[in-house]
Amino acid sequence: MYDVEDLATALLKMEDGSTLSLDVSWAAHLETDNEPFIHLMGTEGGASYRGPHGMLYTEKFNRSIDLDLNTPDNDEGDRIRMCRHFLSCIRGRKRANYFCTEWFYE
């Protein structure tokens, strides 16, 4: 038992009329190994990421498709990529863009 709040929820209405529902908890009653995870569910697909392993779930031609989203073995990590992008921006080689994940895949 915990005597502090362990759940946060948000309902966000987008400009196009769609709605994003967020539920976040640090003490959910789930079978888990304490590895951080995220599950995204949409009308045309979903994604699940746990640690370095992920899956993308969708349909194409009336068939289910599951695609691996695993991090490459030689990946240097998102913090290093973010630092490289930041340095490129302050050196004038790139424009900072806070609304995209371009620096994830350089």
C-alpha positions as a Python dict, from the first residue, in 0.01 Angstrom:
ca = {
    (1, 'M'): (0, 0, 0),
    (2, 'Y'): (113, 350, -83),
    (3, 'D'): (-5, 671, 75),
    (4, 'V'): (87, 892, -224),
    (5, 'E'): (-70, 939, -566),
    (6, 'D'): (55, 679, -813),
    (7, 'L'): (-159, 758, -1119),
    (8, 'A'): (-193, 1056, -1353),
    (9, 'T'): (-440, 1082, -1640),
    (10, 'A'): (-488, 1339, -1913),
    (11, 'L'): (-738, 1378, -2195),
    (12, 'L'): (-607, 1604, -2473),
    (13, 'K'): (-825, 1729, -2758),
    (14, 'M'): (-630, 1782, -3080),
    (15, 'E'): (-691, 2050, -3343),
    (16, 'D'): (-836, 1791, -3584),
    (17, 'G'): (-1093, 1681, -3324),
    (18, 'S'): (-919, 1359, -3224),
    (19, 'T'): (-853, 1285, -2859),
    (20, 'L'): (-539, 1160, -2688),
    (21, 'S'): (-586, 977, -2360),
    (22, 'L'): (-282, 934, -2135),
    (23, 'D'): (-265, 712, -1828),
    (24, 'V'): (63, 701, -1638),
    (25, 'S'): (138, 505, -1323),
    (26, 'W'): (448, 410, -1132),
    (27, 'A'): (277, 153, -908),
    (28, 'A'): (43, -35, -1143),
    (29, 'H'): (-61, -385, -1045),
    (30, 'L'): (97, -564, -1342),
    (31, 'E'): (335, -849, -1395),
    (32, 'T'): (656, -659, -1459),
    (33, 'D'): (1031, -671, -1418),
    (34, 'N'): (1043, -296, -1337),
    (35, 'E'): (1170, -219, -1689),
    (36, 'P'): (1008, 105, -1815),
    (37, 'F'): (750, 43, -2087),
    (38, 'I'): (502, 222, -2307),
    (39, 'H'): (197, 99, -2496),
    (40, 'L'): (42, 314, -2767),
    (41, 'M'): (-299, 222, -2908),
    (42, 'G'): (-458, 392, -3207),
    (43, 'T'): (-736, 335, -3455),
    (44, 'E'): (-498, 210, -3726),
    (45, 'G'): (-229, 43, -3521),
    (46, 'G'): (-36, 36, -3201),
    (47, 'A'): (313, 9, -3059),
    (48, 'S'): (470, -139, -2753),
    (49, 'Y'): (818, -63, -2622),
    (50, 'R'): (986, -224, -2322),
    (51, 'G'): (1352, -156, -2262),
    (52, 'P'): (1541, -191, -2592),
    (53, 'H'): (1268, -403, -2756),
    (54, 'G'): (961, -278, -2936),
    (55, 'M'): (685, -388, -3169),
    (56, 'L'): (463, -201, -3411),
    (57, 'Y'): (119, -356, -3469),
    (58, 'T'): (-98, -271, -3768),
    (59, 'E'): (-295, -418, -4057),
    (60, 'K'): (-230, -414, -4429),
    (61, 'F'): (-442, -582, -4696),
    (62, 'N'): (-671, -718, -4419),
    (63, 'R'): (-380, -899, -4251),
    (64, 'S'): (-217, -831, -3915),
    (65, 'I'): (143, -712, -3932),
    (66, 'D'): (383, -711, -3637),
    (67, 'L'): (709, -525, -3699),
    (68, 'D'): (1013, -535, -3470),
    (69, 'L'): (1130, -196, -3342),
    (70, 'N'): (1442, -322, -3170),
    (71, 'T'): (1736, -92, -3109),
    (72, 'P'): (2042, -184, -3320),
    (73, 'D'): (2327, -351, -3129),
    (74, 'N'): (2570, -73, -3226),
    (75, 'D'): (2331, 204, -3112),
    (76, 'E'): (2505, 472, -2906),
    (77, 'G'): (2188, 569, -2720),
    (78, 'D'): (1940, 854, -2739),
    (79, 'R'): (2128, 1079, -2495),
    (80, 'I'): (2442, 1070, -2710),
    (81, 'R'): (2236, 1139, -3026),
    (82, 'M'): (2063, 1430, -2852),
    (83, 'C'): (2399, 1575, -2741),
    (84, 'R'): (2539, 1542, -3095),
    (85, 'H'): (2233, 1721, -3234),
    (86, 'F'): (2263, 1997, -2971),
    (87, 'L'): (2630, 2050, -3057),
    (88, 'S'): (2549, 2065, -3429),
    (89, 'C'): (2285, 2330, -3357),
    (90, 'I'): (2508, 2554, -3149),
    (91, 'R'): (2788, 2520, -3406),
    (92, 'G'): (2544, 2645, -3669),
    (93, 'R'): (2532, 2325, -3876),
    (94, 'K'): (2167, 2250, -3795),
    (95, 'R'): (1854, 2435, -3698),
    (96, 'A'): (1702, 2336, -3366),
    (97, 'N'): (1363, 2172, -3405),
    (98, 'Y'): (1194, 2085, -3078),
    (99, 'F'): (890, 1925, -3239),
    (100, 'C'): (1055, 1635, -3422),
    (101, 'T'): (1277, 1340, -3342),
    (102, 'E'): (1518, 1399, -3632),
    (103, 'W'): (1815, 1364, -3395),
    (104, 'F'): (1710, 1010, -3308),
    (105, 'Y'): (1791, 882, -3656),
    (106, 'E'): (2091, 1078, -3783),
}
